[in-house]
Amino acid sequence: MNQYITIKEASEILGVTKLTLRNWDKSGKLTAYRHPFNNYRIYKLEDIDKVLEMIESNNFIIKKKKNEIRKLAVQHLEEDKQIE
């Protein structure tokens, strides 16, 4: 059975604003469903988990790239010192 959460809960889990979630819904990045009684946006918990995994994997990639850039900068500085 699908579990649904509110837009507030989804924004807290993902660390983004409710406006970001609305924009993701409009652009098709994350599907929002509607509550049958009040028509508020609700999200499938499994969809939120998938997005969270993508965010975490992208952060890992970004951190890895930052470390590579630092290593290149250090190598460049070391090479400059050797030339002098």
N, CA, C and O atoms as CSV, one atom per row, in Angstrom:
chain,resi,resn,atom,element,x,y,z
A,1,MET,N,N,0.842,-1.188,0.000
A,1,MET,CA,C,0.000,0.000,0.000
A,1,MET,C,C,0.885,1.249,0.000
A,1,MET,O,O,1.891,1.299,0.708
A,2,ASN,N,N,0.519,2.234,-0.778
A,2,ASN,CA,C,1.292,3.469,-0.865
A,2,ASN,C,C,1.098,4.323,0.377
A,2,ASN,O,O,-0.011,4.467,0.892
A,3,GLN,N,N,2.213,4.887,0.844
A,3,GLN,CA,C,2.146,5.841,1.943
A,3,GLN,C,C,2.358,7.230,1.363
A,3,GLN,O,O,3.226,7.429,0.513
A,4,TYR,N,N,1.571,8.179,1.818
A,4,TYR,CA,C,1.653,9.546,1.330
A,4,TYR,C,C,2.037,10.474,2.472
A,4,TYR,O,O,1.705,10.235,3.632
A,5,ILE,N,N,2.750,11.547,2.110
A,5,ILE,CA,C,3.112,12.554,3.097
A,5,ILE,C,C,2.731,13.931,2.552
A,5,ILE,O,O,2.537,14.112,1.350
A,6,THR,N,N,2.631,14.884,3.462
A,6,THR,CA,C,2.255,16.243,3.068
A,6,THR,C,C,3.441,16.963,2.431
A,6,THR,O,O,4.581,16.502,2.499
A,7,ILE,N,N,3.147,18.090,1.817
A,7,ILE,CA,C,4.200,18.889,1.194
A,7,ILE,C,C,5.184,19.394,2.255
A,7,ILE,O,O,6.384,19.490,1.995
A,8,LYS,N,N,4.680,19.712,3.438
A,8,LYS,CA,C,5.550,20.172,4.530
A,8,LYS,C,C,6.519,19.068,4.934
A,8,LYS,O,O,7.714,19.315,5.090
A,9,GLU,N,N,6.008,17.859,5.101
A,9,GLU,CA,C,6.865,16.734,5.482
A,9,GLU,C,C,7.896,16.441,4.394
A,9,GLU,O,O,9.062,16.174,4.687
A,10,ALA,N,N,7.460,16.492,3.145
A,10,ALA,CA,C,8.373,16.233,2.028
A,10,ALA,C,C,9.478,17.282,1.975
A,10,ALA,O,O,10.640,16.955,1.734
A,11,SER,N,N,9.116,18.542,2.201
A,11,SER,CA,C,10.119,19.609,2.154
A,11,SER,C,C,11.134,19.452,3.279
A,11,SER,O,O,12.318,19.727,3.087
A,12,GLU,N,N,10.683,19.013,4.448
A,12,GLU,CA,C,11.596,18.803,5.574
A,12,GLU,C,C,12.536,17.633,5.310
A,12,GLU,O,O,13.723,17.705,5.628
A,13,ILE,N,N,12.018,16.566,4.736
A,13,ILE,CA,C,12.841,15.389,4.441
A,13,ILE,C,C,13.901,15.717,3.401
A,13,ILE,O,O,15.060,15.327,3.545
A,14,LEU,N,N,13.506,16.432,2.353
A,14,LEU,CA,C,14.418,16.716,1.242
A,14,LEU,C,C,15.291,17.942,1.485
A,14,LEU,O,O,16.297,18.135,0.801
A,15,GLY,N,N,14.915,18.764,2.449
A,15,GLY,CA,C,15.690,19.965,2.725
A,15,GLY,C,C,15.518,21.042,1.669
A,15,GLY,O,O,16.442,21.806,1.391
A,16,VAL,N,N,14.337,21.099,1.085
A,16,VAL,CA,C,14.016,22.132,0.091
A,16,VAL,C,C,12.733,22.831,0.529
A,16,VAL,O,O,12.035,22.358,1.426
A,17,THR,N,N,12.432,23.944,-0.100
A,17,THR,CA,C,11.216,24.677,0.256
A,17,THR,C,C,9.985,24.042,-0.390
A,17,THR,O,O,10.086,23.245,-1.323
A,18,LYS,N,N,8.837,24.418,0.132
A,18,LYS,CA,C,7.586,23.944,-0.461
A,18,LYS,C,C,7.432,24.484,-1.880
A,18,LYS,O,O,6.875,23.812,-2.749
A,19,LEU,N,N,7.921,25.688,-2.110
A,19,LEU,CA,C,7.870,26.268,-3.453
A,19,LEU,C,C,8.693,25.430,-4.437
A,19,LEU,O,O,8.282,25.228,-5.580
A,20,THR,N,N,9.840,24.951,-3.995
A,20,THR,CA,C,10.665,24.087,-4.847
A,20,THR,C,C,9.902,22.827,-5.214
A,20,THR,O,O,9.941,22.390,-6.365
A,21,LEU,N,N,9.213,22.240,-4.252
A,21,LEU,CA,C,8.426,21.035,-4.532
A,21,LEU,C,C,7.306,21.332,-5.522
A,21,LEU,O,O,7.016,20.518,-6.399
A,22,ARG,N,N,6.688,22.477,-5.386
A,22,ARG,CA,C,5.628,22.854,-6.338
A,22,ARG,C,C,6.205,23.018,-7.745
A,22,ARG,O,O,5.602,22.596,-8.732
A,23,ASN,N,N,7.384,23.639,-7.815
A,23,ASN,CA,C,8.039,23.811,-9.118
A,23,ASN,C,C,8.433,22.468,-9.722
A,23,ASN,O,O,8.296,22.266,-10.929
A,24,TRP,N,N,8.922,21.551,-8.892
A,24,TRP,CA,C,9.277,20.211,-9.381
A,24,TRP,C,C,8.039,19.494,-9.900
A,24,TRP,O,O,8.109,18.754,-10.881
A,25,ASP,N,N,6.904,19.715,-9.239
A,25,ASP,CA,C,5.648,19.117,-9.696
A,25,ASP,C,C,5.264,19.689,-11.063
A,25,ASP,O,O,4.904,18.941,-11.971
A,26,LYS,N,N,5.340,21.007,-11.206
A,26,LYS,CA,C,4.978,21.653,-12.473
A,26,LYS,C,C,5.892,21.228,-13.613
A,26,LYS,O,O,5.447,21.084,-14.752
A,27,SER,N,N,7.181,21.027,-13.304
A,27,SER,CA,C,8.139,20.662,-14.356
A,27,SER,C,C,8.203,19.156,-14.595
A,27,SER,O,O,8.871,18.699,-15.523
A,28,GLY,N,N,7.505,18.383,-13.757
A,28,GLY,CA,C,7.469,16.938,-13.946
A,28,GLY,C,C,8.612,16.182,-13.293
A,28,GLY,O,O,8.767,14.982,-13.522
A,29,LYS,N,N,9.415,16.861,-12.484
A,29,LYS,CA,C,10.535,16.194,-11.814
A,29,LYS,C,C,10.073,15.311,-10.662
A,29,LYS,O,O,10.708,14.304,-10.349
A,30,LEU,N,N,8.971,15.691,-10.036
A,30,LEU,CA,C,8.422,14.937,-8.910
A,30,LEU,C,C,6.906,15.043,-8.976
A,30,LEU,O,O,6.350,16.141,-8.995
A,31,THR,N,N,6.250,13.905,-9.011
A,31,THR,CA,C,4.792,13.893,-9.139
A,31,THR,C,C,4.131,14.158,-7.797
A,31,THR,O,O,4.419,13.493,-6.802
A,32,ALA,N,N,3.248,15.133,-7.788
A,32,ALA,CA,C,2.423,15.401,-6.612
A,32,ALA,C,C,1.024,14.875,-6.895
A,32,ALA,O,O,0.485,15.049,-7.989
A,33,TYR,N,N,0.459,14.243,-5.907
A,33,TYR,CA,C,-0.915,13.756,-5.998
A,33,TYR,C,C,-1.785,14.709,-5.198
A,33,TYR,O,O,-1.266,15.579,-4.499
A,34,ARG,N,N,-3.067,14.564,-5.287
A,34,ARG,CA,C,-3.982,15.455,-4.575
A,34,ARG,C,C,-4.776,14.688,-3.537
A,34,ARG,O,O,-5.282,13.596,-3.798
A,35,HIS,N,N,-4.878,15.277,-2.355
A,35,HIS,CA,C,-5.665,14.694,-1.276
A,35,HIS,C,C,-7.135,14.737,-1.693
A,35,HIS,O,O,-7.609,15.769,-2.168
A,36,PRO,N,N,-7.856,13.636,-1.524
A,36,PRO,CA,C,-9.234,13.580,-2.024
A,36,PRO,C,C,-10.210,14.533,-1.320
A,36,PRO,O,O,-11.239,14.891,-1.893
A,37,PHE,N,N,-9.900,14.943,-0.092
A,37,PHE,CA,C,-10.845,15.791,0.639
A,37,PHE,C,C,-10.544,17.282,0.523
A,37,PHE,O,O,-11.459,18.097,0.401
A,38,ASN,N,N,-9.253,17.637,0.561
A,38,ASN,CA,C,-8.927,19.066,0.565
A,38,ASN,C,C,-8.140,19.522,-0.670
A,38,ASN,O,O,-7.842,20.708,-0.811
A,39,ASN,N,N,-7.809,18.598,-1.548
A,39,ASN,CA,C,-7.097,18.871,-2.796
A,39,ASN,C,C,-5.663,19.377,-2.590
A,39,ASN,O,O,-5.056,19.897,-3.526
A,40,TYR,N,N,-5.116,19.230,-1.375
A,40,TYR,CA,C,-3.727,19.622,-1.125
A,40,TYR,C,C,-2.791,18.641,-1.808
A,40,TYR,O,O,-3.152,17.491,-2.059
A,41,ARG,N,N,-1.586,19.109,-2.105
A,41,ARG,CA,C,-0.576,18.224,-2.683
A,41,ARG,C,C,-0.103,17.230,-1.626
A,41,ARG,O,O,0.129,17.584,-0.470
A,42,ILE,N,N,0.030,15.991,-2.051
A,42,ILE,CA,C,0.633,14.951,-1.220
A,42,ILE,C,C,1.610,14.180,-2.105
A,42,ILE,O,O,1.478,14.159,-3.329
A,43,TYR,N,N,2.576,13.559,-1.473
A,43,TYR,CA,C,3.639,12.881,-2.212
A,43,TYR,C,C,3.781,11.452,-1.724
A,43,TYR,O,O,3.625,11.161,-0.538
A,44,LYS,N,N,4.083,10.558,-2.672
A,44,LYS,CA,C,4.349,9.175,-2.301
A,44,LYS,C,C,5.696,9.123,-1.601
A,44,LYS,O,O,6.675,9.709,-2.065
A,45,LEU,N,N,5.734,8.423,-0.490
A,45,LEU,CA,C,6.965,8.311,0.277
A,45,LEU,C,C,8.066,7.656,-0.549
A,45,LEU,O,O,9.232,8.036,-0.434
A,46,GLU,N,N,7.716,6.681,-1.378
A,46,GLU,CA,C,8.731,6.018,-2.205
A,46,GLU,C,C,9.320,6.984,-3.235
A,46,GLU,O,O,10.502,6.881,-3.564
A,47,ASP,N,N,8.515,7.921,-3.752
A,47,ASP,CA,C,9.032,8.934,-4.680
A,47,ASP,C,C,10.009,9.868,-3.968
A,47,ASP,O,O,11.041,10.242,-4.524
A,48,ILE,N,N,9.674,10.236,-2.740
A,48,ILE,CA,C,10.554,11.106,-1.948
A,48,ILE,C,C,11.872,10.395,-1.674
A,48,ILE,O,O,12.937,11.008,-1.746
A,49,ASP,N,N,11.805,9.103,-1.358
A,49,ASP,CA,C,13.025,8.326,-1.115
A,49,ASP,C,C,13.922,8.306,-2.346
A,49,ASP,O,O,15.142,8.422,-2.227
A,50,LYS,N,N,13.328,8.160,-3.523
A,50,LYS,CA,C,14.117,8.144,-4.765
A,50,LYS,C,C,14.805,9.486,-4.998
A,50,LYS,O,O,15.979,9.534,-5.366
A,51,VAL,N,N,14.072,10.566,-4.783
A,51,VAL,CA,C,14.652,11.900,-4.963
A,51,VAL,C,C,15.764,12.129,-3.949
A,51,VAL,O,O,16.805,12.695,-4.282
A,52,LEU,N,N,15.546,11.693,-2.718
A,52,LEU,CA,C,16.557,11.840,-1.669
A,52,LEU,C,C,17.830,11.093,-2.043
A,52,LEU,O,O,18.931,11.603,-1.836
A,53,GLU,N,N,17.689,9.899,-2.588
A,53,GLU,CA,C,18.859,9.136,-3.038
A,53,GLU,C,C,19.605,9.881,-4.139
A,53,GLU,O,O,20.835,9.912,-4.143
A,54,MET,N,N,18.868,10.481,-5.071
A,54,MET,CA,C,19.512,11.234,-6.155
A,54,MET,C,C,20.241,12.460,-5.607
A,54,MET,O,O,21.354,12.764,-6.033
A,55,ILE,N,N,19.618,13.157,-4.670
A,55,ILE,CA,C,20.252,14.338,-4.072
A,55,ILE,C,C,21.531,13.930,-3.357
A,55,ILE,O,O,22.568,14.574,-3.513
A,56,GLU,N,N,21.455,12.856,-2.568
A,56,GLU,CA,C,22.630,12.411,-1.818
A,56,GLU,C,C,23.741,11.949,-2.752
A,56,GLU,O,O,24.911,12.233,-2.494
A,57,SER,N,N,23.408,11.252,-3.818
A,57,SER,CA,C,24.446,10.786,-4.740
A,57,SER,C,C,25.068,11.966,-5.478
A,57,SER,O,O,26.270,11.953,-5.744
A,58,ASN,N,N,24.281,12.984,-5.816
A,58,ASN,CA,C,24.833,14.180,-6.455
A,58,ASN,C,C,25.739,14.939,-5.506
A,58,ASN,O,O,26.776,15.452,-5.926
A,59,ASN,N,N,25.370,15.023,-4.229
A,59,ASN,CA,C,26.229,15.688,-3.256
A,59,ASN,C,C,27.545,14.948,-3.128
A,59,ASN,O,O,28.598,15.568,-2.979
A,60,PHE,N,N,27.491,13.633,-3.184
A,60,PHE,CA,C,28.714,12.840,-3.109
A,60,PHE,C,C,29.602,13.148,-4.306
A,60,PHE,O,O,30.813,13.313,-4.163
A,61,ILE,N,N,28.998,13.223,-5.477
A,61,ILE,CA,C,29.760,13.522,-6.695
A,61,ILE,C,C,30.366,14.919,-6.607
A,61,ILE,O,O,31.527,15.113,-6.967
A,62,ILE,N,N,29.596,15.885,-6.133
A,62,ILE,CA,C,30.098,17.257,-6.006
A,62,ILE,C,C,31.266,17.302,-5.032
A,62,ILE,O,O,32.279,17.942,-5.315
A,63,LYS,N,N,31.144,16.628,-3.881
A,63,LYS,CA,C,32.235,16.609,-2.906
A,63,LYS,C,C,33.474,15.964,-3.501
A,63,LYS,O,O,34.590,16.436,-3.287
A,64,LYS,N,N,33.276,14.888,-4.249
A,64,LYS,CA,C,34.398,14.201,-4.872
A,64,LYS,C,C,35.099,15.130,-5.862
A,64,LYS,O,O,36.328,15.182,-5.898
A,65,LYS,N,N,34.332,15.855,-6.659
A,65,LYS,CA,C,34.920,16.786,-7.630
A,65,LYS,C,C,35.661,17.909,-6.921
A,65,LYS,O,O,36.723,18.327,-7.382
A,66,LYS,N,N,35.124,18.407,-5.809
A,66,LYS,CA,C,35.803,19.459,-5.057
A,66,LYS,C,C,37.152,18.961,-4.557
A,66,LYS,O,O,38.145,19.687,-4.606
A,67,ASN,N,N,37.187,17.720,-4.074
A,67,ASN,CA,C,38.450,17.150,-3.600
A,67,ASN,C,C,39.448,17.026,-4.744
A,67,ASN,O,O,40.636,17.289,-4.560
A,68,GLU,N,N,38.980,16.629,-5.917
A,68,GLU,CA,C,39.867,16.519,-7.078
A,68,GLU,C,C,40.416,17.886,-7.466
A,68,GLU,O,O,41.591,18.006,-7.814
A,69,ILE,N,N,39.582,18.912,-7.410
A,69,ILE,CA,C,40.027,20.270,-7.737
A,69,ILE,C,C,41.084,20.728,-6.742
A,69,ILE,O,O,42.077,21.344,-7.130
A,70,ARG,N,N,40.878,20.433,-5.458
A,70,ARG,CA,C,41.870,20.805,-4.445
A,70,ARG,C,C,43.203,20.122,-4.719
A,70,ARG,O,O,44.260,20.746,-4.624
A,71,LYS,N,N,43.149,18.837,-5.059
A,71,LYS,CA,C,44.385,18.100,-5.343
A,71,LYS,C,C,45.115,18.712,-6.531
A,71,LYS,O,O,46.339,18.849,-6.506
A,72,LEU,N,N,44.373,19.078,-7.566
A,72,LEU,CA,C,44.988,19.705,-8.734
A,72,LEU,C,C,45.608,21.051,-8.370
A,72,LEU,O,O,46.685,21.390,-8.860
A,73,ALA,N,N,44.942,21.812,-7.521
A,73,ALA,CA,C,45.462,23.115,-7.106
A,73,ALA,C,C,46.749,22.946,-6.314
A,73,ALA,O,O,47.698,23.706,-6.505
A,74,VAL,N,N,46.791,21.956,-5.427
A,74,VAL,CA,C,47.997,21.691,-4.644
A,74,VAL,C,C,49.129,21.263,-5.569
A,74,VAL,O,O,50.259,21.728,-5.421
A,75,GLN,N,N,48.838,20.388,-6.515
A,75,GLN,CA,C,49.861,19.955,-7.467
A,75,GLN,C,C,50.399,21.145,-8.248
A,75,GLN,O,O,51.605,21.253,-8.472
A,76,HIS,N,N,49.514,22.026,-8.657
A,76,HIS,CA,C,49.921,23.203,-9.423
A,76,HIS,C,C,50.841,24.089,-8.582
A,76,HIS,O,O,51.861,24.570,-9.075
A,77,LEU,N,N,50.486,24.302,-7.323
A,77,LEU,CA,C,51.322,25.115,-6.440
A,77,LEU,C,C,52.684,24.472,-6.228
A,77,LEU,O,O,53.707,25.157,-6.223
A,78,GLU,N,N,52.696,23.152,-6.053
A,78,GLU,CA,C,53.962,22.443,-5.859
A,78,GLU,C,C,54.837,22.548,-7.104
A,78,GLU,O,O,56.050,22.727,-6.997
A,79,GLU,N,N,54.234,22.440,-8.273
A,79,GLU,CA,C,54.990,22.553,-9.525
A,79,GLU,C,C,55.548,23.962,-9.691
A,79,GLU,O,O,56.673,24.135,-10.158
A,80,ASP,N,N,54.759,24.974,-9.307
A,80,ASP,CA,C,55.233,26.356,-9.392
A,80,ASP,C,C,56.442,26.573,-8.488
A,80,ASP,O,O,57.381,27.270,-8.872
A,81,LYS,N,N,56.430,25.989,-7.299
A,81,LYS,CA,C,57.552,26.141,-6.366
A,81,LYS,C,C,58.800,25.468,-6.917
A,81,LYS,O,O,59.911,25.964,-6.729
A,82,GLN,N,N,58.621,24.337,-7.599
A,82,GLN,CA,C,59.771,23.625,-8.164
A,82,GLN,C,C,60.392,24.411,-9.313
A,82,GLN,O,O,61.604,24.347,-9.519
A,83,ILE,N,N,59.590,25.140,-10.052
A,83,ILE,CA,C,60.079,25.920,-11.189
A,83,ILE,C,C,60.912,27.103,-10.703
A,83,ILE,O,O,61.902,27.465,-11.339
A,84,GLU,N,N,60.526,27.699,-9.599
A,84,GLU,CA,C,61.236,28.863,-9.066
A,84,GLU,C,C,62.565,28.425,-8.597
A,84,GLU,O,O,63.346,29.240,-8.106
